[in-house]
Amino acid sequence: MKKQLSFSLRLLLLSGVAAIMSVSCIFLPPKETVETIGGEETIIGENGQEILTKNGLTCVWHDEFDYTGVPDTSKWKYQTGHGNPYGWGNNEQQEYTDNTTTADTAIVEDGHLKIKAYNKGGWKSARLNSKQSWKYGYIEARLKITDRYGAWPAFWMMPQNSVYGDWPDSGEIDIMENAPNVGNHKVFSTLHASGHNGSSGAGIGSKFYDSNLSSEWHTFGVMWTEEKITAYYDDVAVGSYVNDGTGYVNWPYDKEFYIILNLAIGGNLGGDQYVNSLNGQAEFLVDYVRVYQ
């Protein structure tokens, strides 16, 4: 028969094991998983041309705004007018102007697109729509956001053809909206469809930045697949919406959508009560827009 350890010795050994386990718990905390997207890389294609890639996807369309004058007319067109009677459906104050031949409210200079809103007997601004549309991919822009009470800059997408019906039935993908009157230094991403729209839209992310939102560049994008749409801020995933398989009522995001960049004034999210604080001008800067597939 094996000799039994004394009670005191066994107690001492057990105490030592407990102490080691306690220390292990202190130094090995559970890890949090943060989903990020890979950075841009440039590869050389078979024809010797440089190809921009990100997260295994290839850049199929982009505007780097590395020129001067009017925005590239082969890539952009303009939605114009007041959007009456309800200011583009949101009671906005601005009139959107055409910049096809004259850079006025949309100007490319210093390597950036500058969307300028100004008040001269009424607010003028710009809404640029991409001439091309896409289904699925990673859609991204690097922005320096207005972040001023009364202004409402946005980077978003609408369906090329409203095959499921008028808004909201055919969908809307809001990649970045900024309206300080609903949250100081806040950006948010939202999806709209007949099953979720307006104030009940499907939120896929929001974030409160510091005051650097208007003074520093930040990237905003969505990874859009057949299964889900995920929003990314500065390459970090902030939320997703999953295709529930019920059809277009909750998932009209199976058709081609085009890109929109605009700067609205006042209205439901801009806040009419703050417009005077803009002192007649506001500016929304875009460093680049890219589509990867």
CORLIN-V400889 format. One record per backbone hydrogen bond with DSSP energy under -1.0 kcal/mol. NH is the residue of the N-H (numbers start at 1). CO is the residue of the C=O. If there is no record, write none. Layout:
nh | co
NH | CO
NH | CO
This chain:
nh | co
10 | 6
11 | 7
12 | 8
13 | 9
14 | 10
15 | 11
16 | 12
17 | 13
18 | 14
19 | 15
20 | 16
21 | 17
22 | 18
23 | 19
24 | 20
25 | 21
26 | 22
27 | 23
28 | 24
37 | 235
41 | 53
43 | 51
45 | 49
48 | 45
51 | 43
53 | 41
54 | 57
57 | 54
59 | 52
60 | 291
61 | 291
63 | 289
69 | 108
75 | 72
76 | 72
77 | 129
79 | 127
81 | 96
88 | 83
90 | 87
91 | 86
92 | 87
93 | 265
95 | 123
96 | 81
97 | 125
107 | 114
108 | 69
109 | 112
112 | 109
113 | 286
114 | 107
115 | 284
116 | 105
117 | 282
118 | 124
119 | 280
120 | 122
124 | 118
125 | 95
128 | 261
129 | 77
130 | 259
131 | 75
134 | 257
137 | 224
138 | 292
139 | 222
140 | 290
141 | 220
142 | 288
143 | 218
144 | 285
145 | 213
150 | 270
151 | 148
152 | 264
154 | 262
155 | 176
156 | 260
157 | 173
158 | 258
160 | 256
163 | 161
165 | 162
169 | 166
171 | 168
172 | 192
173 | 157
174 | 190
175 | 155
176 | 155
177 | 188
178 | 153
182 | 179
183 | 180
186 | 183
187 | 207
188 | 177
189 | 205
190 | 174
191 | 202
192 | 172
193 | 196
195 | 249
196 | 193
200 | 197
201 | 198
202 | 191
204 | 189
207 | 187
209 | 185
213 | 210
214 | 211
216 | 212
218 | 143
220 | 141
221 | 232
222 | 139
223 | 230
224 | 137
225 | 228
229 | 241
230 | 223
231 | 239
232 | 221
233 | 236
234 | 219
236 | 233
237 | 35
238 | 231
241 | 229
243 | 227
250 | 247
251 | 247
257 | 134
258 | 158
260 | 156
261 | 128
262 | 154
263 | 126
264 | 152
266 | 150
268 | 90
270 | 266
271 | 267
274 | 271
275 | 272
277 | 274
278 | 275
279 | 276
281 | 278
282 | 117
284 | 115
285 | 144
286 | 113
287 | 142
289 | 63
290 | 140
291 | 61
292 | 138
293 | 58
